[in-house]
């Protein structure tokens, strides 16, 4: 005759409750409780991180909006200053040209009204007269 099967250890035997249904063993119940607590902690952690992510996204959105608001006027101001600099550079260039012309005129005036200049004028006048006479002949 065969021996009856060995009895399961008492910790693995299902407990029968007052209602006649099998209850979970205390080890399984404790493990499930730990798992549920860990799941709750993970959910809480995820929610906190999601809220932090949402806050960062909102801040980024606000900064982007601020940048868009300030970038336009800054760009316009820089363009305005660039045009002013170009205009003043052009004025300076024209002033230098006028100064050079004035220096040349001054030098010519000095030559024209000096004693050698008088001689030069006489020569030029006689040259003109000669060229007129030559053309008339």
C-alpha positions as CSV (number, residue, x, y, z in Angstrom):
1,X,0.0,0.0,0.0
2,X,1.1,3.4,-0.8
3,X,1.7,6.0,1.8
4,X,-0.6,9.0,1.9
5,X,0.9,12.1,0.3
6,X,2.8,14.3,2.7
7,X,0.8,17.1,4.3
8,X,1.6,20.6,3.0
9,X,3.5,22.8,5.5
10,X,1.2,24.9,7.6
11,X,2.2,28.2,6.0
12,X,1.1,27.0,2.6
13,X,-2.2,25.5,3.7
14,X,-5.1,27.7,2.8
15,X,-6.9,29.1,5.8
16,X,-10.6,28.7,5.8
17,X,-12.5,31.7,7.0
18,X,-15.8,31.9,8.9
19,X,-17.7,32.1,5.7
20,X,-16.2,28.8,4.5
21,X,-14.1,30.4,1.8
22,X,-10.3,30.0,1.6
23,X,-8.4,33.0,2.9
24,X,-5.0,34.0,1.5
25,X,-2.1,33.0,3.5
26,X,-0.5,35.7,5.7
27,X,2.7,35.7,3.5
28,X,0.7,36.4,0.3
29,X,-1.4,39.0,2.0
30,X,1.7,40.8,3.3
31,X,3.4,40.6,-0.1
32,X,0.3,42.0,-1.8
33,X,0.1,44.8,0.8
34,X,3.8,45.7,0.2
35,X,3.2,45.6,-3.6
36,X,0.2,47.9,-3.3
37,X,2.1,50.4,-1.1
38,X,5.0,50.4,-3.6
39,X,2.5,51.0,-6.4
40,X,1.0,53.9,-4.5
41,X,4.4,55.4,-3.9
42,X,5.3,55.0,-7.6
43,X,2.0,56.6,-8.6
44,X,2.7,59.5,-6.2
45,X,6.2,59.9,-7.4
46,X,5.1,59.9,-11.1
47,X,2.4,62.5,-10.3
48,X,4.9,64.7,-8.6
49,X,7.3,64.4,-11.5
50,X,4.6,65.1,-14.0
51,X,3.6,68.2,-12.1
52,X,7.2,69.3,-12.1
53,X,7.5,68.6,-15.8
54,X,4.3,70.6,-16.4
55,X,5.7,73.5,-14.3
56,X,8.9,73.5,-16.4
57,X,6.9,73.4,-19.6
58,X,4.8,76.3,-18.5
59,X,7.9,78.3,-17.5
60,X,9.5,77.5,-20.9
61,X,6.4,78.6,-22.7
62,X,6.4,81.9,-20.7
63,X,10.0,82.5,-21.4
64,X,9.5,81.8,-25.1
65,X,6.6,84.2,-25.2
66,X,8.6,86.9,-23.4
67,X,11.5,86.3,-25.8
68,X,9.1,86.8,-28.8
69,X,7.7,90.0,-27.2
70,X,11.1,91.5,-26.6
71,X,12.9,90.2,-29.7
72,X,10.9,92.3,-32.1
73,X,11.5,95.7,-30.4
74,X,15.2,94.8,-29.8
75,X,15.6,93.9,-33.5
76,X,13.9,97.1,-34.6
77,X,16.0,99.2,-32.2
78,X,19.2,97.6,-33.5
79,X,18.2,98.2,-37.1
80,X,17.4,101.9,-36.2
81,X,20.9,102.3,-34.6
82,X,22.5,100.6,-37.7
83,X,20.8,103.1,-40.0
84,X,21.8,106.0,-37.8
85,X,25.4,104.8,-37.8
86,X,25.3,104.5,-41.6
87,X,23.9,108.0,-42.0
88,X,26.6,109.5,-39.7
89,X,29.3,107.6,-41.5
90,X,28.1,109.0,-44.8
91,X,28.0,112.5,-43.3
92,X,31.6,112.1,-42.1
93,X,32.7,110.9,-45.6
94,X,31.0,113.9,-47.3
95,X,32.6,116.3,-44.8
96,X,36.1,114.8,-45.5
97,X,35.5,115.2,-49.3
98,X,34.5,118.8,-48.7
99,X,37.5,119.4,-46.5
100,X,39.8,118.0,-49.2
101,X,38.1,120.3,-51.8
102,X,38.5,123.3,-49.5
103,X,42.2,122.5,-49.0
104,X,42.7,122.3,-52.8
105,X,40.9,125.6,-53.4
106,X,42.9,127.2,-50.6
107,X,46.2,126.1,-52.2
108,X,45.0,127.3,-55.6
109,X,43.9,130.6,-54.1
110,X,47.3,131.1,-52.4
111,X,49.1,130.3,-55.7
112,X,46.8,132.6,-57.6
113,X,47.1,135.7,-55.4
114,X,50.8,135.3,-54.6
115,X,53.5,137.2,-56.7
116,X,54.4,134.1,-58.7
117,X,50.7,133.6,-59.1
118,X,50.4,137.1,-60.7
119,X,53.0,136.2,-63.2
120,X,51.2,132.9,-63.9
121,X,47.9,134.8,-64.4
122,X,49.6,137.2,-66.8
123,X,51.0,134.2,-68.7
124,X,47.6,132.6,-68.8
125,X,45.9,135.8,-70.0
126,X,48.5,136.2,-72.7
127,X,48.1,132.6,-73.7
128,X,44.4,133.1,-74.0
129,X,44.9,136.2,-76.1
130,X,47.3,134.5,-78.3
131,X,45.0,131.5,-78.7
132,X,42.1,133.8,-79.6
133,X,44.2,135.7,-82.1
134,X,45.5,132.5,-83.6
135,X,42.0,131.2,-84.0
136,X,40.9,134.5,-85.7
137,X,43.7,134.5,-88.2
